[in-house]
Amino acid sequence: MSTARPGVGQVWRVRAVRHDVLATALVLGVCLVVGLFSWLTFDEARGGVRPLTARATGEVLRVADGAVDVTWSLPDGGVGAASVPLAVAPPPAGARVEVAYAPDDPRLAIVPGAAVLASMDRGASGIAFSALVAAGVVAVGAWRLVTRARLRRRPALPAVVRRVRLRRGLMARSWLETESDPPRWIPVCFDPALVTMPSPAEVLLLGDPARDRLVGARVDGVLLLPSGRVTSREPRGGRTDFPTRPDDEAPARAAVAGRLRRQLRVDAALLVPAPLVGLFWAYLDGGGLGVWVAATAVAATVALWWASVRGSDPT
């Protein structure tokens, strides 16, 4: 067997690689857009706060329509006054509050809880959130790349396995069940070769299921990358076993199942919780429709990415 390293074209032909790249690109693209809009929000709010370099202690004169009218004494003996929109519950009339104002124009002022400060905090949170998600996705992708690349250095061991599909919750995954004693279950990323594979069938395992945590496989020359660790206990979930001999329509089904567009349509079931995640984030952040849309979009693309990491089965 040749031990030459595969070229970029050979790596790209592995369906799991294309699936991972597509899902990762979706997450990074959405994070980039969310981060950009968050930066624009932050920068606009920061521009409004930057001139407010003077400080004073003022008094709330009136509360109306989510804003407070405040007054304070100026260093020259005059009186400053401003109406400040708030993003929090306003203090009662007569309360003493800290005031930050522009020395050149005292009409420009803020107090704690001002809407512009909340907008600035919201923009910073959006930048940090999108950057954290993007960094996490890239880190997991790099780790998967390194650990899967090591599989090629292992000797290929012949083994008899059965393909089973296990559904748990909204996701189904493909597993190779060995006929060893005791058996092992190897989670693998989906590939059309699984649809046309007899059950049982002799394959080449890249690793020893009895010792290694990650084991790949070659089926009719097609590389199947692991989507998780080998387990000695049968995975939980609704099990589907496959016939000993695939029928005549198996190649056609394999061609349809192998399309990444179909993969995304099947994985769309995982998007159901995304609006609720967005609603929860908007509640915590105190944002409105824009925050909900951004958080929902990030949650949706992360769900699609998670399906690629777990090796969801679109059949």
Secondary structure, DSSP 8 states (H G I E B T S, - for coil): -------HHHHHHSHHHHHHHHHHHHHHHHHHHHHHHHHHHHHHHHHHHTT--EEEEEEEEEEETTEEEEEEE-TTS-EEEEEEEBSS----TT-EEEEEEETTEEEEEE-TTBHHHHHHHHHHHHHHHHHHHHHHHHHHHHHHHHHHHGGGGS-EEEEEEEEEEEEETTEEEEEEEE-SSS--EEEE---GGGTT--SSEEEEEES-TTT-S--EEEETTEEE-BSS--BSS---SEEEE--SS--TTHHHHHHHHT-HHHHHHHHGGGGTTHHHHHHHHHHHHT--HHHHHHHHHHHHHHHHHHHHHHTB---
